[in-house]
Amino acid sequence: MIAPAKTRPTLLLTRPEQAALRFRAQFWARFGEDWPVVLAPLMHIVTCHPSLPAADAVIFTSQNAIAPFVNLSPAAGRVAFCVGQKTAQVARDAGFTVVEGPGDARALVPVIQAQHTGGLLLHARGQEVAVRLAEMLNSAGIETKDAVLYAQKPCPLTAEARVLLARPAPVLLPLFSPRSAELMVQAAAGVIAPLWIAPISPAVAQVSHGLAPARVDLADKPDAGSVLDALARLAGLENAG
């Protein structure tokens, strides 16, 4: 049974706008469109235009790098090693031959080691990364270069989000990357609201300790569906959906 609206903790989404809108749609599809949601992106995506080396295959640890890459170099006939399901689907739609990873950048390394058939690899990435894949792969004997295809520029919390966090009512807060967790720690100094946090991975959970959360429920897998499951547990809605 879904809880009455007046008892529901507000969902605060701090992802870049388009990603936040997609997750809000998934959340509402599962829990109802009358659930209160506040959108407060803590970063926006800015495309970069680097010169790309002639790589034999490419690595994507975020779907944000795919469109900028395709604008600079063709996808057809090229293998893309992708961090997880969502990024893999975007890469397929762009025309890549995809090798899908388990959803974690570090865990993508053994997948690449097992399936890369030789030649130069290119990690098409953002300016900020939690895992230095090129360094790890070069150390393992697989020649890999970096290209920065986008940057995540910080944004201040919206006025609506500041008001929400200044109240004593609990706030549901999914966090999807160490970078977003770091920005939230910086933005939420002096927060009053008890934060019920659903980190997508252990690395994100570690950074989120800086928020002094009232509750934490780690996603079972690093994907949006598992974050929704964690939010359901936090809100006492395990049987919803």
DAPEJO-V319184 format. One line per field, one symbol per residue. ss: DSSP state (a for helix, b for strand, c for the rest). burial: # if it has 16 or more other ideal C-beta (glycine too) atoms within 10 Angstrom, else .. Layout:
# DAPEJO-V319184
ss->???
burial->???
This chain:
# DAPEJO-V319184
ss->ccccaaaccbbbbcccaaaaaaaaaaaaaaacccccbbbcccbbbbbcccccccccbbbbcccaaaaaaaaaccccccbbbbccaaaaaaaaaaccbbbbccccaaaaaaaaaaacccccbbbbbbccccccaaaaaaaccccbbbbbbbbbbbccccaaaaaaacccccbbbbbccaaaaaaaaaacccccccbbbbbccaaaaaaaaaacccbbcccccccaaaaaaaaaaaccccccc
burial->.......#########..##..##..#..##...#.#######.#.........#.##########.###..#.#..###########.##..#.#.#########.##.##...#....######..###.##.##....#.#.#####.#..#.##..#..##....################.##..#.#.#######.###.##..#.#.#####.####.#######.##.#..#.
